[in-house]
Amino acid sequence: MPWAYFLPIIGCFALYWIISTLRLAYPPSVYLELHQKYSPIVRTRPKTVSIADPTTIPTIYGIGSNFLKSEFYTTMAPFYKDEIMNSLFTTRDPAHHKALKRPVAGKFSMTSIRTMEPLVDECSEIFVESMKDLEGQSLDLGAWLQFYAFDVIGMITFNRRFGFMEECKDILNMISSLEFGLKYAGIVGQVPYLHPWLVGNQSMMKAIGRIPFIQLPDPIRSFVEFTEECIDMYDKDEKAKETSDFLTSLRLEEKKHKNSMPYRDLINHLSNNLLAGSDTTAISLRATLYYLIKTPSSYKRLQAEIDEADRAGKLSKFVTYSESLALEYLQVVMKEAMRLHPGVSYPLERLVPEGGAEICGQKLREGTNVGINPVVVYQNREIFGDDAAQFRPERWLEADQEQLKIMERTLLTFGTGTRPCIGKNISLMEMGKFVPQILRQFDLLWASEKPDWTVHTYWFAKQSDFIVKFKTRRK
C-alpha cells in the first residue's frame, strides 16, 4: 500500500497530540522543546507549521504583509442579534478591520488614554486601602490583580466599577466565564471547523440554555448583554456627562459631529474592551510583581529608584503615567517581565497567501497555517543572550543601539505590524502607574507553601498560586 494512504491516519494522530497537549495546558514548553530538538520550522499538525526564526516576523506580521489571520480567531467572535459580530481582534478581513478601527483609533491613542488616569486612580486607591486592611495576611495576589484590572476596565469603558475589589469575589461569574471561553477557543481553535457545531451554533446554545439543570457559561453573550445594560443606563441618565470614559467620549463625539455610530458597532467596541482588557493586563502585572519578588536584586533596585523619585518630589499622590516613564529601571523591568511571560503563549496564526511562500528555506503552499509563538522567540539566545531564560532587566540597559533595535523588533507581546493590540496603551498606562504605586507603599513577601506559581495556558498564559503578604513600609 502506498505510503500516501497513511497520511489521513497520521493527520488524525497529529490532531490528537495537539489537542491533548493544549488540554493539559502546557504548550509553551512543548513548542520550545520541538524547536530545540528539530529546527526553526516544525510541522505541528496537518497544514500547520510553527516558526522560531525572528527574522520572519516582518514577512508574516509586518505592515504590507498579506498573511491573513487563520480560522482560529473565529472561535472568539461574539454573536449579536443571532449574527456573528467580528471585532477588531477576531475579524480576518483587512478591509473590515480598517473600517472598524477608523472611528475609534483616536480613543486608544496615548494622548486620549492619559485623560482617563483619574478613573484608574480611583481603583488604585481602593486597592491600596484593601491591602492595608489585609496587611500581614496571606492573600492571592493573582486574583486581586484580576479584580483590579476588571474594575479599571469598567471605569475606563463605562465610568462604572464592577465591584470586584469591594466584594472580593468574581462578580456575575465574569472571570470564570471568560476563562471557560479562553479554554474553549484554545482547544477548539485547533480544529475550528468544529466551532459551527459547538458554541458557534446559536440554535444549539439556546436549546441547551433552556435546560433547567444545565448552566453552560457563555461569556461573550454575558459581556455583550452587560454592555447593552451600561449603554441603556447612560442614555437614560439626564445629568451632565463630562467624564473621559469610552462610552461618554463616543456619545459626545456623536453629538458633536451629528454622525451616530451604528449601535451594533458601539456594542462591539465597548464589549471588546471588557473581553480583552482585563486578562492581558492582569497577566502582565502578575508577571512583573512575581519576577521582582523572586529576584531580590531587581526588587531592591526598582524600589530604590521609586524612593529616590519620591524624595525628590517627582511622584504625585497617585503616580502619573508621565512620571512612570521617567523611571528608567521600572520601564525595563516591565519589558523584561512581559518578555519572560508574554500574555499570549500560543503561535499567532496566519495563513500563507496565494502563490505560496518560502519561509526558513521551506516552500509552503497557499493556505498553510504558520505562526510564531512569542515564548519561543523570546528564548532566542542570539538575540537576548545566553541567559535568555533568566529574568534580568539590565539586558535592556546594557545592549548597544543596534542590538536594542533587534530585541525590540522581536517583541510580539502586543502584536506587531498591521494588527497590533489596540489596547496596548491602556495596559502600559495601568502597569506604569500601578507598580510604583504599590512598591512605594508596601513590601511584598512570598507566602505560598509552593516555591513557584502555577501557569495554565489556554491562549493566554494565566497564573495562579501567587500567594503573598503585604507589609506597609515605614519611611
SULDAVEN-V558019 format. One line per field, one symbol per residue. psi: psi as a letter, one per 20 degrees, with the letter a starting at -180 (. if undefined). A space follows every 10 residues. Layout:
psi = ???
This chain:
psi = pqhhhighgg gghggggggg ghhiklhghg gggghhheri ppphrpkpqp pjohiighgh irpipkorqr igihijprqp ljqpnpahgh piohgggghh hgiighhjqh gghhijghhg hghhgggghg hghjpiqpqn hgghhggghg hghgghgjlo qhjgghilrn pkkgghghhg hggghhghii miiigiichi nhgghhghhi ohjpnppmgg hghghhgggh gggghioiqp ojrjrggggh ghhghgilnp pphghggggg hhgghiiggg ggghgggghg hghinhghgg gghggggghg hjkjprgopr hghhhinghg ghggghghgh mqgpkqpnpr pprpiaqppk jpppqpipoq qpohhghijo hhgjrhkhiq onhhhhhhqr gghhggggii pjgkarcilr phjghgghgg ghggghgghh hqppppjqhq hrrppponfq npqakmprqp pppo.
